[in-house]
């Protein structure tokens, strides 16, 4: 059974930082591309960042230069370091992987950026 479990998010002031983690089980983690998505209230879920098996990273324009995705294959965990947070980053954040045609998602974690 594939499981993705995100860490707790939280309330952060604008300009602050937060690191999310996602622990993965049920797959050979190091063989899978991992991604982070987010969904703000009233909006569709959007891709935020991805990291390949080889460690190549890609980011949505909205977070480029502020967010960093990384992975620790020894711990079967993917991270999202979020810096210089803005109110528009407020959303539920999900980690994701895909095996064939099957997509797997974590339960989501709320990140709220507000003063």
C-alpha positions in Angstrom: 0.0 0.0 0.0 1.4 3.3 -1.1 1.3 6.0 1.6 2.3 9.6 1.6 2.1 11.5 4.9 2.8 15.2 5.0 4.1 17.0 8.1 2.0 19.6 9.9 1.8 23.0 8.2 1.0 26.1 10.1 0.4 29.8 10.4 3.4 31.9 9.3 3.8 35.7 9.0 4.5 37.2 5.6 8.2 37.0 4.9 8.6 33.9 7.1 9.7 30.4 6.4 8.3 26.9 6.8 9.6 23.5 5.8 7.2 20.7 4.9 8.1 17.1 4.7 6.4 14.1 3.2 7.2 10.5 4.3 6.6 7.9 1.7 6.1 4.1 2.0 5.0 1.3 -0.2 7.2 2.2 -3.2 10.9 2.0 -4.0 11.1 5.7 -3.2 14.4 6.4 -4.9 13.0 5.3 -8.3 10.2 7.9 -8.4 9.8 11.5 -9.3 8.2 13.4 -6.4 6.2 16.6 -6.5 4.4 19.2 -4.4 1.0 20.7 -5.3 -1.2 23.2 -3.6 -4.8 24.2 -3.6 -6.0 27.6 -2.4 -9.6 28.2 -1.5 -11.8 28.5 -4.5 -9.0 27.5 -6.9 -7.9 24.4 -8.7 -5.0 22.3 -7.4 -1.8 23.6 -9.0 1.7 22.1 -9.3 4.4 23.8 -7.2 7.6 21.9 -7.6 9.1 18.6 -8.7 12.2 16.6 -8.2 13.4 13.7 -10.4 15.1 10.5 -9.5 18.4 12.1 -10.4 17.7 15.2 -8.3 16.8 17.6 -11.0 14.3 20.2 -9.7 11.7 22.3 -11.3 9.4 25.1 -10.0 6.3 27.0 -10.8 7.1 30.6 -11.7 5.1 31.7 -8.7 7.5 30.1 -6.2 10.8 30.1 -8.2 13.6 31.5 -6.1 11.6 31.2 -2.8 10.9 27.5 -2.5 13.3 24.6 -2.6 12.3 20.9 -3.1 14.7 18.2 -2.0 14.7 14.5 -1.2 16.4 12.2 1.2 16.3 8.7 -0.3 17.7 7.1 2.9 14.7 8.4 4.7 12.1 8.0 1.9 11.2 11.6 2.4 10.7 14.7 0.2 10.9 18.2 1.5 9.6 21.6 0.5 11.5 24.5 2.1 9.4 27.7 1.7 11.0 31.1 2.3 9.8 34.6 1.8 6.2 33.4 2.2 3.4 35.6 0.9 -0.3 35.6 1.7 -0.9 34.2 -1.8 1.0 31.1 -0.8 -1.9 30.2 1.6 -3.2 26.8 0.5 -3.4 23.2 1.4 -0.2 21.6 0.2 0.0 18.0 -1.1 2.9 15.7 -2.0 2.5 13.5 -5.0 4.0 10.7 -6.9 2.8 8.6 -9.9 3.3 5.0 -10.7 2.2 4.3 -14.2 -1.3 5.8 -14.6 -1.9 5.8 -10.9 -1.3 9.0 -9.0 -0.8 9.0 -5.2 -1.4 11.9 -2.9 -0.9 12.7 0.7 -3.7 13.9 2.9 -2.7 17.5 2.6 -1.5 20.1 5.1 -2.7 23.6 5.6 -0.2 26.5 5.2 -1.6 29.9 6.1 0.4 33.1 5.6 -1.0 36.0 7.5 -0.1 38.7 9.9 
